[in-house]
Amino acid sequence: METKRILVTGQVQGVGFRWSTTRLAQQLNITGTVKNLTSGQVAIVASGDSEQLDTFIAQLRQGTTPWVVITDLDITDSPAHHFSDFRIII
């Protein structure tokens, strides 16, 4: 299991990004969290196997809804963490 911190920049708030990211993570059996930041970015912590995370990141890059416009994904390794599910942090 691996854990990645993903900082997403672009038009990602107010466009259903957290909800669609949660749905995508659940489809791929990824656990973790997603939350809006005051900077206008979105922070994701995602745990899964390498293949699951590669697929997750590739689909994030494509945009999870037609209204999402991602200009940058900053991805860093994080210590492995097992979450019970994937959820939105408010």
N, C-alpha and C positions, 0 to 999 in steps of 0.2 A: 504494500500500500504506500502511496505517495500523497503528499499534501502540497498544493500550490496556492500562493496568494496571487490574485489577479486584480490589478487596478485598471479599470476600464474608463477611458476618456472619450468624450464625444457627446452626441445627443442621446443620453441614456437615462435621463430622469423625466418622468411624466409621460413616458411612451410605452409603458408595460414591460420594461426591460427586466425588472426584478421578478415579476410574475412569470414571464416566459423563460427566464434563466432557471427558475425553480422547476418549472415543468420539464425543461431539457435535462436538468440534472437528475430528476426522478426517473426519466426514461432511460438514462444511461447508468442508473444505480450509483450515482455519485452522491456523497454526503457533504454537508458543509453549510455555509451561510452566504447571504448576499445582503448588502446594505448600501443605502445612499449615503454619500458624504457631503458635508456642507460646501465642499469645493466644486460640486456638480458632477463629480466622478462617482463611480460605483465600485465598492470593494467586494471581492468574492474570495472566500476560502473554500477550496474544493479538495476532497479526498477521494481517491479511487486508485485503480491500477493504472499503469502507464498508458495502456491502450485506451481506456475509458477517458482519461484526462486529455489525451491527444485529440480524441474525437470531440470532446466537450469544447476545447479551445478552438478547434477548427470551425465548429458550428457557431461559436460566439463571434468569431471574426467575420462570418457571413452576415451576422445580424439575426436576432431572434424574432423580430417583428419587422414589418415594412417601414415602421417609423424610427427604428433604431439606426443611428449612424455612428459607427465606432471609428474614431480616429487613431486610437492607440490602445494596445494591451500591454501592460507592464507585468510580466510573469516572473515570479521568484519562487524558488523552492522554500518550503517551510518544514519544520519538524513534523513528522507523521502524526496525525491526529485522527482518531476515529469518532465521528459524529454519529448520532443515532438516525439522523435524517438530513434533508436539505431544507432550510427554512429562511424566510425573510426576517431580517432584524430591523425593527422600526426604531 
